[in-house]
Amino acid sequence: MILVAVDDFLFRSKIRATGKQAGVELTFVKTPAEMLEQARALKPALAIFDLNSSAMAPIETIAAMKQDPELSSIRTMGFVSHVDVDRIHSARTAGVDEVLARSAFAGNLGDILMAAGAKPL
């Protein structure tokens, strides 16, 4: 199980198609509250964030997850433009486990989803 906090339509579509092809179960969330709720309920292997999403408040949501003993062990990954050094620094300060450039995330998406250890459908 992988939770996905991505509101960019193209990235959502790519993640959905790649997850289906890889046989990985994905749950998409639309708000920070839904991310926290679903993380508690589903105990995902990975939570993926578009660090540029204003709707998801990814930096604050990651920080909330990492400060919550029940959620802190959930692996988090964010993707962002490689030139957005301030956002990369903020994500790392919040506790994100891994930050990837958007291009690296898109190019390695299949491997990322498979490596998450999610159970196949």
JOHUWO-V510755 format. One record per residue. N is the residue number from 1. OMEGA is omega in degrees with one decimal (999 if undefined). BURIAL is b if it has 24 or more other C-alpha atoms within 12 Angstrom, else e. Layout:
N,OMEGA,BURIAL + N,OMEGA,BURIAL
//
This chain:
1,177.1,b + 2,174.2,b + 3,-176.2,b + 4,177.8,b + 5,-176.9,b + 6,179.2,b + 7,175.3,b + 8,-173.7,b + 9,-178.0,e + 10,178.3,e + 11,176.5,b + 12,-179.3,b + 13,-179.9,e + 14,179.3,e + 15,-179.9,b + 16,-178.4,b + 17,-179.5,e + 18,177.5,b + 19,178.7,b + 20,180.0,e + 21,-178.6,e + 22,-179.1,b + 23,-178.2,e + 24,179.8,b + 25,-178.8,b + 26,171.1,b + 27,179.6,b + 28,177.9,b + 29,-174.1,b + 30,-178.6,b + 31,175.4,b + 32,180.0,b + 33,178.8,e + 34,177.2,e + 35,-179.0,b + 36,179.4,b + 37,-178.4,e + 38,177.3,b + 39,177.3,b + 40,-175.7,e + 41,-170.8,e + 42,-177.0,e + 43,-175.7,b + 44,175.1,b + 45,-175.7,b + 46,171.1,b + 47,-177.8,b + 48,-179.2,b + 49,165.0,b + 50,-174.9,b + 51,177.4,b + 52,-178.0,b + 53,176.6,b + 54,-178.5,e + 55,-175.6,e + 56,-176.5,b + 57,-170.6,b + 58,-178.3,b + 59,-179.9,b + 60,-179.2,b + 61,176.9,b + 62,179.0,b + 63,178.4,b + 64,178.8,b + 65,-176.0,b + 66,177.9,b + 67,-178.8,e + 68,-178.1,e + 69,-179.6,e + 70,-174.8,e + 71,-170.4,b + 72,-178.4,b + 73,178.4,e + 74,179.8,b + 75,-179.7,b + 76,177.8,b + 77,176.7,b + 78,174.6,b + 79,-172.3,b + 80,174.2,b + 81,-176.8,e + 82,179.8,e + 83,-179.1,e + 84,-173.6,e + 85,178.6,e + 86,-179.9,e + 87,176.9,b + 88,178.7,b + 89,179.6,e + 90,179.5,b + 91,179.3,b + 92,177.6,b + 93,179.1,e + 94,177.2,b + 95,179.4,b + 96,-178.0,b + 97,-178.7,b + 98,175.1,b + 99,178.4,b + 100,170.2,b + 101,-179.7,b + 102,-178.2,b + 103,178.3,e + 104,177.8,e + 105,-178.8,b + 106,-177.3,b + 107,-177.1,e + 108,-172.5,e + 109,179.9,b + 110,179.1,e + 111,179.5,e + 112,-177.8,b + 113,179.7,b + 114,-177.6,b + 115,-179.1,e + 116,178.8,b + 117,-179.7,e + 118,177.2,b + 119,175.3,e + 120,177.8,e + 121,999,e
//
